[in-house]
Amino acid sequence: MNQLFLSLFMNNTNSKIRLEFVVLMASLMSIVALSIDAILPALSDIGLAIHSQSPADNQLLIIMIFMGLGVGQLLFGPLSDSFGRKPIVYFGLILFFIASLICVFSKSLELMVFGRLLQGIALSAPRTISISIVRDSYKGDHMARIMSFVMVIFILVPVLAPALGKLILDYYNWQAIFYAQLVFAGVVGIWFWKRQPETLKKEYKAPFSNHLFVDGLRELLKFRETLVFTVISGFVTGAFMVYLSSSQHIFENQYGLKEEFPYIFAGLAITVGLATFSNGALVMRFGMRKLVLIALISYCCISISYILLFWSTGNPSLTVLLSFMALQFFAIGFLFGNINAIAMEPIGHIAGIGAAIIGFASMLIAVPLAIVIGQFVNATVLPMFVGFSACGVASLSIFVMVMKKKC
């Protein structure tokens, strides 16, 4: 496996630069993951501090950062096409600093939700623009391969973040988790400033105007495959968001595993990382679309099997649940990178605004799905798998119909 990973960076004389590029892009994305996952062990403590005792309300602290990510992309994507990638990343990191301080000093659910929303808006800059930078530099299956290896490194943060959050919580308080996020963002920001050149070529810069978004949307609407995979991305992301927002409630309250939760979360995150790593090795051989088809079929079969087995019973044993979740997330690992790469492939000439519109539309689908499904994840895990199944079947149906028409 180590030889396979190293082969990505040993194909030419620029191997060290490519390795640094992958790690830096993953680090930019990882600020988002750290902001989401590190606070999971502290949700109960934060709820007490802001006078919120409802697990459903506490889920908003996770879901609203995703809403902010979707909204912010509409602003930062077009701006990056006009002013370049790097200045917009800097602005997003500064806004993230302000939003994090709002969260630290929040005394109510409403103010905390606003702070998390603003964090999401701010982090949409490094999150979206890192994808645009990759698209500026690569295309096609090569882009999918680079994105897969970016995601492999990126997935280390969800693996480690809950344990880090729990460690900070044990020795300090929940506010210190937000300060740790700021330190990480600052280090990555300095690294990005010193080492990453601007990737938007002068000839591709679009003068900023009121028509920039409208023109970009009109151009994007010409590409049916981009639209289809944006919808599929919304369904898959929405289902996964339910897990992210309710995992703390499931393992701490339904299974009574408060101390073990960070390690369970890390183990499940590793399955996504293994699948994403495997995708990086397989995508050049089989192609993005074939891997997406196989992953979607597996995704649906796993969730439907769980529903059939446990429809009229309570939660299964922890071992059974983790087995189903691991298989489910392994399938998801083959979807995220490929779906985004396929959606972005035809629109390299408008990568900034294209990534923004795709991200916003995806979140516009995902966030309501997550809120609705998440309300039912109360006594058992079954509603989450029902959500997986519904979103998976919808995605697979759309994919098959489009591929048939294409053939």
C-alpha positions as CSV (number, residue, x, y, z in Angstrom):
1,M,0.0,0.0,0.0
2,N,2.9,2.4,0.8
3,Q,4.4,1.7,-2.6
4,L,1.1,2.5,-4.3
5,F,0.8,5.7,-2.4
6,L,4.4,6.8,-3.2
7,S,3.9,6.0,-6.9
8,L,1.6,9.0,-7.2
9,F,4.5,11.2,-6.4
10,M,7.4,9.4,-8.1
11,N,6.4,9.6,-11.7
12,N,8.4,12.7,-12.6
13,T,11.0,15.1,-11.3
14,N,8.4,17.3,-9.6
15,S,7.4,14.5,-7.2
16,K,8.2,16.6,-4.0
17,I,6.2,19.5,-5.3
18,R,3.2,17.3,-6.1
19,L,3.3,15.6,-2.7
20,E,3.3,19.0,-1.0
21,F,0.5,20.1,-3.3
22,V,-1.7,17.2,-2.3
23,V,-1.0,17.6,1.4
24,L,-1.6,21.4,1.3
25,M,-4.9,21.0,-0.5
26,A,-6.0,18.3,2.0
27,S,-5.0,20.7,4.9
28,L,-7.1,23.5,3.5
29,M,-10.1,21.1,3.3
30,S,-9.3,19.7,6.7
31,I,-10.0,23.0,8.5
32,V,-13.7,22.2,7.7
33,A,-13.4,18.7,9.0
34,L,-11.7,19.8,12.2
35,S,-14.4,22.5,12.8
36,I,-17.2,19.9,12.4
37,D,-15.7,16.8,14.1
38,A,-13.7,18.1,16.9
39,I,-16.7,19.5,18.7
40,L,-18.7,16.2,18.5
41,P,-17.6,15.0,22.0
42,A,-18.4,18.4,23.4
43,L,-22.0,18.8,22.1
44,S,-23.6,17.9,25.4
45,D,-21.3,20.4,27.3
46,I,-22.0,23.1,24.7
47,G,-25.7,22.4,25.0
48,L,-25.6,22.9,28.7
49,A,-23.6,26.2,28.3
50,I,-26.1,27.6,25.7
51,H,-29.2,26.2,27.5
52,S,-30.1,23.6,24.9
53,Q,-31.1,20.2,26.1
54,S,-32.6,18.8,22.9
55,P,-30.4,16.4,20.8
56,A,-32.3,17.6,17.7
57,D,-31.4,21.3,18.4
58,N,-27.8,20.3,19.1
59,Q,-27.6,18.7,15.7
60,L,-28.0,22.2,14.2
61,L,-24.5,23.0,15.4
62,I,-23.3,20.5,12.9
63,I,-25.9,21.0,10.1
64,M,-25.7,24.8,10.0
65,I,-22.0,24.8,9.2
66,F,-22.8,22.8,6.1
67,M,-25.5,25.4,5.2
68,G,-22.8,28.1,5.6
69,L,-20.5,26.1,3.3
70,G,-23.2,26.0,0.6
71,V,-24.1,29.7,0.8
72,G,-20.5,31.0,1.1
73,Q,-19.5,29.2,-2.1
74,L,-21.9,31.4,-4.1
75,L,-19.9,34.5,-3.0
76,F,-16.3,33.2,-2.9
77,G,-16.4,31.1,-6.1
78,P,-17.2,34.0,-8.5
79,L,-14.8,36.3,-6.6
80,S,-12.0,33.7,-7.0
81,D,-12.6,33.7,-10.8
82,S,-12.1,37.5,-10.8
83,F,-9.4,38.2,-8.2
84,G,-7.6,34.9,-8.1
85,R,-7.6,31.9,-5.8
86,K,-5.2,33.1,-3.0
87,P,-6.8,36.4,-1.9
88,I,-10.1,34.8,-1.4
89,V,-8.6,32.0,0.8
90,Y,-7.0,34.7,3.0
91,F,-10.3,36.5,3.4
92,G,-12.1,33.3,4.3
93,L,-9.6,32.5,7.0
94,I,-9.9,36.0,8.6
95,L,-13.7,35.6,8.6
96,F,-13.3,32.2,10.2
97,F,-11.3,33.8,13.0
98,I,-14.2,36.2,13.8
99,A,-16.8,33.5,13.5
100,S,-14.9,31.2,15.9
101,L,-14.8,34.0,18.5
102,I,-18.6,34.4,18.2
103,C,-18.9,30.7,19.0
104,V,-16.6,30.9,22.0
105,F,-18.5,33.7,23.6
106,S,-22.0,32.4,22.8
107,K,-24.5,32.1,25.6
108,S,-27.6,31.0,23.6
109,L,-28.5,28.5,21.0
110,E,-29.4,31.2,18.5
111,L,-26.0,33.0,18.7
112,M,-24.1,29.7,18.6
113,V,-26.0,28.6,15.5
114,F,-25.2,32.0,13.9
115,G,-21.5,31.5,14.7
116,R,-21.5,28.1,13.2
117,L,-23.3,29.4,10.1
118,L,-20.7,32.1,9.8
119,Q,-17.9,29.6,10.3
120,G,-19.3,27.6,7.4
121,I,-19.5,30.7,5.2
122,A,-15.9,31.5,6.0
123,L,-14.6,28.0,5.4
124,S,-16.4,27.7,2.1
125,A,-13.5,29.8,0.7
126,P,-10.6,27.4,1.4
127,R,-12.9,24.4,0.8
128,T,-14.2,25.5,-2.6
129,I,-11.1,27.1,-3.8
130,S,-8.9,24.1,-3.0
131,I,-11.1,22.1,-5.4
132,S,-10.8,24.9,-8.0
133,I,-7.0,24.9,-7.6
134,V,-6.9,21.1,-8.2
135,R,-9.2,21.6,-11.3
136,D,-6.8,24.4,-12.5
137,S,-4.0,22.0,-12.3
138,Y,-5.5,18.6,-13.5
139,K,-8.4,17.2,-15.4
140,G,-10.3,14.0,-16.1
141,D,-9.3,10.8,-14.4
142,H,-6.0,12.4,-13.3
143,M,-8.0,15.0,-11.4
144,A,-10.1,12.2,-9.8
145,R,-6.9,10.4,-8.8
146,I,-5.4,13.6,-7.2
147,M,-8.7,14.3,-5.4
148,S,-8.7,10.7,-4.1
149,F,-5.2,11.1,-2.6
150,V,-6.2,14.5,-1.2
151,M,-9.2,12.9,0.4
152,V,-6.9,10.1,1.9
153,I,-4.9,12.7,3.8
154,F,-8.0,14.8,4.5
155,I,-9.7,11.8,6.2
156,L,-7.0,11.7,8.8
157,V,-8.6,14.8,10.4
158,P,-12.0,13.1,11.0
159,V,-10.1,10.1,12.4
160,L,-8.2,12.2,14.9
161,A,-10.5,15.2,15.5
162,P,-13.0,13.7,17.9
163,A,-10.2,12.2,20.0
164,L,-8.4,15.6,20.0
165,G,-11.7,17.3,21.0
166,K,-12.2,14.8,23.8
167,L,-8.6,15.3,25.0
168,I,-9.0,19.1,25.0
169,L,-12.3,18.8,26.8
170,D,-10.9,16.5,29.5
171,Y,-8.1,19.0,30.4
172,Y,-9.6,22.4,29.5
173,N,-13.1,23.2,28.3
174,W,-15.2,23.2,25.1
175,Q,-14.0,26.8,24.2
176,A,-10.4,25.5,23.9
177,I,-11.5,23.3,21.0
178,F,-12.4,26.4,19.0
179,Y,-9.0,28.0,19.9
180,A,-7.3,24.8,18.7
181,Q,-9.1,25.1,15.4
182,L,-7.8,28.7,15.0
183,V,-4.2,27.6,15.6
184,F,-4.5,24.9,12.9
185,A,-6.1,27.4,10.5
186,G,-3.4,29.9,11.1
187,V,-0.6,27.4,10.4
188,V,-2.2,26.2,7.2
189,G,-2.9,29.8,6.1
190,I,0.8,30.7,6.5
191,W,1.9,27.6,4.7
192,F,-0.5,28.4,1.8
193,W,0.8,31.9,1.6
194,K,4.4,30.9,1.5
195,R,4.3,27.8,-0.8
196,Q,1.3,27.8,-3.1
197,P,1.5,29.8,-6.3
198,E,-1.6,31.4,-7.9
199,T,-3.2,28.8,-10.3
200,L,-5.8,31.0,-12.1
201,K,-4.2,32.1,-15.3
202,K,-4.6,35.7,-16.4
203,E,-6.5,34.7,-19.6
204,Y,-9.2,32.9,-17.4
205,K,-9.8,35.8,-15.1
206,A,-13.4,37.1,-15.5
207,P,-14.1,40.8,-14.7
208,F,-16.3,41.0,-11.6
209,S,-19.8,42.1,-12.4
210,N,-23.4,41.6,-11.4
211,H,-23.7,39.2,-14.4
212,L,-20.8,36.9,-13.3
213,F,-23.0,34.5,-11.4
214,V,-25.8,34.6,-13.9
215,D,-23.4,34.0,-16.8
216,G,-21.7,31.2,-14.9
217,L,-25.1,29.5,-14.1
218,R,-26.2,29.7,-17.8
219,E,-22.9,28.1,-18.8
220,L,-23.1,25.4,-16.2
221,L,-26.7,24.5,-17.2
222,K,-25.4,23.5,-20.7
223,F,-23.8,20.4,-19.2
224,R,-26.4,17.8,-18.2
225,E,-23.8,15.5,-16.6
226,T,-22.7,18.3,-14.3
227,L,-26.3,18.9,-13.2
228,V,-27.0,15.2,-12.6
229,F,-24.0,14.6,-10.5
230,T,-24.7,17.7,-8.5
231,V,-28.1,16.2,-7.5
232,I,-26.5,12.9,-6.7
233,S,-23.9,14.7,-4.6
234,G,-26.7,16.4,-2.7
235,F,-28.4,13.0,-1.9
236,V,-25.2,11.3,-0.8
237,T,-24.0,14.3,1.2
238,G,-27.4,14.7,2.9
239,A,-27.5,11.1,4.1
240,F,-23.9,11.2,5.4
241,M,-24.7,14.5,7.1
242,V,-27.3,12.7,9.2
243,Y,-24.6,10.4,10.5
244,L,-22.3,13.3,11.3
245,S,-25.0,15.3,13.2
246,S,-26.5,12.3,15.1
247,S,-23.4,10.1,15.8
248,Q,-22.8,11.7,19.2
249,H,-26.4,11.0,20.2
250,I,-26.4,7.5,18.8
251,F,-23.2,6.3,20.6
252,E,-23.4,8.3,23.7
253,N,-27.1,8.2,24.5
254,Q,-28.5,5.1,22.6
255,Y,-25.4,2.9,23.3
256,G,-24.0,4.6,26.4
257,L,-20.5,4.9,25.0
258,K,-19.5,8.4,25.8
259,E,-15.8,7.6,26.5
260,E,-15.5,5.3,23.6
261,F,-17.2,7.6,21.1
262,P,-14.1,9.3,19.6
263,Y,-12.5,6.0,18.9
264,I,-15.6,4.5,17.3
265,F,-15.9,7.6,15.1
266,A,-12.2,7.3,14.2
267,G,-12.6,3.7,13.2
268,L,-15.5,4.4,10.9
269,A,-13.7,7.4,9.4
270,I,-10.8,5.0,8.5
271,T,-13.2,2.9,6.4
272,V,-13.9,6.0,4.3
273,G,-10.2,6.7,4.0
274,L,-9.4,3.1,2.9
275,A,-12.1,3.3,0.2
276,T,-10.9,6.7,-1.0
277,F,-7.3,5.4,-1.1
278,S,-8.4,2.4,-3.1
279,N,-10.3,4.6,-5.5
280,G,-7.1,6.5,-6.2
281,A,-5.5,3.3,-7.3
282,L,-8.5,1.9,-9.3
283,V,-9.9,5.0,-11.0
284,M,-7.3,5.1,-13.7
285,R,-8.0,1.4,-14.5
286,F,-11.8,1.3,-14.4
287,G,-12.8,5.0,-14.8
288,M,-14.9,7.2,-12.5
289,R,-18.3,6.3,-13.8
290,K,-18.0,2.5,-13.5
291,L,-16.7,2.9,-9.9
292,V,-19.6,5.2,-9.1
293,L,-22.1,2.7,-10.4
294,I,-20.6,-0.2,-8.4
295,A,-20.5,2.0,-5.2
296,L,-24.1,3.1,-5.6
297,I,-25.3,-0.4,-6.0
298,S,-23.4,-1.5,-2.9
299,Y,-24.6,1.5,-1.0
300,C,-28.2,0.7,-1.7
301,C,-27.9,-3.0,-0.9
302,I,-26.2,-2.4,2.4
303,S,-28.8,0.0,3.7
304,I,-31.8,-2.0,2.4
305,S,-30.4,-5.1,4.1
306,Y,-30.2,-3.4,7.4
307,I,-33.8,-2.2,7.1
308,L,-35.1,-5.7,6.3
309,L,-33.2,-7.2,9.2
310,F,-34.0,-4.7,11.9
311,W,-37.3,-3.1,10.8
312,S,-39.3,-4.3,13.8
313,T,-36.6,-4.6,16.4
314,G,-34.5,-2.2,18.4
315,N,-30.9,-1.4,17.8
316,P,-28.7,-4.4,17.1
317,S,-25.5,-5.2,19.0
318,L,-22.7,-2.7,18.6
319,T,-20.6,-5.1,16.6
320,V,-23.5,-5.6,14.1
321,L,-24.2,-1.9,13.8
322,L,-20.5,-1.0,13.3
323,S,-20.2,-3.7,10.6
324,F,-23.1,-2.2,8.6
325,M,-21.8,1.3,9.1
326,A,-18.3,0.4,8.0
327,L,-19.6,-1.2,4.8
328,Q,-21.9,1.8,4.2
329,F,-19.0,4.3,4.6
330,F,-16.6,2.1,2.5
331,A,-19.1,2.6,-0.4
332,I,-19.3,6.3,0.3
333,G,-15.6,6.5,0.1
334,F,-15.8,5.6,-3.6
335,L,-18.5,8.2,-4.2
336,F,-17.3,11.6,-2.9
337,G,-14.2,12.2,-5.0
338,N,-15.6,10.6,-8.2
339,I,-18.9,12.4,-8.1
340,N,-17.3,15.8,-7.6
341,A,-14.7,15.1,-10.3
342,I,-17.3,14.1,-12.8
343,A,-19.4,17.1,-12.0
344,M,-16.4,19.5,-12.4
345,E,-14.9,17.8,-15.5
346,P,-16.9,19.7,-18.2
347,I,-16.6,23.1,-16.6
348,G,-12.9,23.7,-16.1
349,H,-13.2,27.0,-17.9
350,I,-15.5,28.3,-15.1
351,A,-14.0,26.2,-12.2
352,G,-14.5,28.8,-9.5
353,I,-18.1,29.8,-10.1
354,G,-18.8,26.2,-11.2
355,A,-17.5,24.7,-8.0
356,A,-19.5,27.4,-6.1
357,I,-22.8,26.6,-7.8
358,I,-22.3,22.8,-7.6
359,G,-21.5,23.2,-3.9
360,F,-24.5,25.4,-3.1
361,A,-27.0,23.3,-5.1
362,S,-25.6,20.2,-3.4
363,M,-26.1,21.7,0.1
364,L,-29.5,23.0,-0.9
365,I,-30.5,19.4,-1.3
366,A,-28.4,17.9,1.5
367,V,-29.3,20.2,4.4
368,P,-33.1,19.9,4.4
369,L,-32.7,16.1,4.0
370,A,-30.4,16.0,7.0
371,I,-32.7,18.1,9.1
372,V,-35.8,16.0,8.3
373,I,-34.2,12.6,8.6
374,G,-32.2,13.6,11.7
375,Q,-35.4,14.5,13.6
376,F,-36.3,10.8,13.6
377,V,-33.0,9.4,14.8
378,N,-34.1,9.4,18.4
379,A,-34.7,5.9,19.9
380,T,-33.0,3.8,17.2
381,V,-30.6,4.0,14.3
382,L,-33.1,2.6,11.9
383,P,-34.3,6.1,10.5
384,M,-30.7,6.8,9.5
385,F,-30.5,3.7,7.4
386,V,-33.9,4.5,5.9
387,G,-32.4,7.8,4.9
388,F,-29.4,6.1,3.4
389,S,-31.6,3.8,1.5
390,A,-33.9,6.5,0.1
391,C,-31.0,8.7,-1.0
392,G,-29.1,5.8,-2.4
393,V,-32.0,4.5,-4.5
394,A,-32.8,8.0,-5.8
395,S,-29.1,8.5,-6.8
396,L,-28.8,5.1,-8.5
397,S,-32.0,5.6,-10.4
398,I,-30.9,9.0,-11.7
399,F,-27.4,7.7,-12.6
400,V,-28.8,4.7,-14.5
401,M,-31.3,6.9,-16.5
402,V,-28.7,9.4,-17.5
403,M,-26.1,6.8,-18.5
404,K,-28.7,5.0,-20.6
405,K,-29.5,8.2,-22.5
406,K,-25.8,8.9,-22.9
407,C,-25.3,5.5,-24.5
